[in-house]
């Protein structure tokens, strides 16, 4: 009986380790570090847009997933649209930019 209890204990420990490792990923299969990296990129891009004299008053949404930034919203000119994309592309960690900003 002691061996059986020992084997059950080993099995429970192994299962808890397995669930701990699996629990370190998001539902999309990303690590917490990857999620934080994307959040950092989003914050940096938003800050650049907020400080920019051309884009300051526009409601531009920024979302990042695996280093790809998606910009949405509306601006008055093509120049402003391109400026938002350029700011996003110049941000460290950005791999790609989807510019979905519309002209008003």
N, C-alpha and C positions, 0 to 999 in steps of 0.2 A: 504494500500500500504506500510506503514511503517513496518508492521509485515513481509510482503513478502521480503522486502529489508533486514531486520534483519536476516531472515531465510537464505537468499541467502549468506549473509556475513558469517554466522556461517558455512554454507556448504563449502564455499571457504576456510575458516580458517582450517577446518577439513581436507579438501583435501590437502592443502599445508603441513599440519603436516604429513599426510600419505605419501606424496611424499618425504618429507624430510627424514623420517625414512627409506623408501625403497631405497633412494639414498645413504645411508650409507653402502651399501654392494657392493661388486664387482659382475660382471656377474656370477661368480662361487658361489655366495652367502656367501662370506667371508667378514668379517669386515676389515677395514683398519688396525687394530691392528694385525690381523692374517697375513696379507700380510707383514707387517713390521717385525713380528717375523720370518717369513720364509726368508725374505731378510737378517736379522741379522744372521740367521743360515748359510745361503749360504756364507756370508762374512767371518764368523769365520772359516768355513771349507776351503774356498779358501786360507785364510791366513795361516792356518796350513800346507796345501799342499805346498804353496809357500816357507815357511820357512824350510820345511823338506829336509834334505840332500839327501835322496833317491829319492824324487819326484820332486825336484826343477826344473829340465829342461823339464819336460813333460807337454804337453797340456792336462790338465784334466778339463773337464767342470763339474760344480756343479750346480744343480738346486734343489730347495726345494719347496714342496707343502704339506701343512698341516703337517709339521714336518718330512716328508719322503724325504730323500736326494737321488738324483739319480746322480751317477757318470758316465761319459762317457769319452772316449778318448782312448789312447793306451800307453802302457808302455813296457819296455823290459823284465821284469821278473815277475813271479808269486809273488815273494816277494814284489815288488813295488805295484802290484795290491792289495794285502792283506793289505799293509801298508796304502794305500789311504782309504780303507774301515775302518780300525781300527781308523784312525784319524777322519773320519766322525762320527763313532759311539761314540767316546769319547767326542763329542761336545755337550754342554748343549742344550737341547731342541730337539735333534734328536730322533725321535721315531723309525725310520726304515731306512735302507740303501739299495738301489738297486744298486749293483755294476755291471755296464755294461762295465767296462773298458776291452779292448781287449789287447791281447799280440801281439807285433809286430812280 
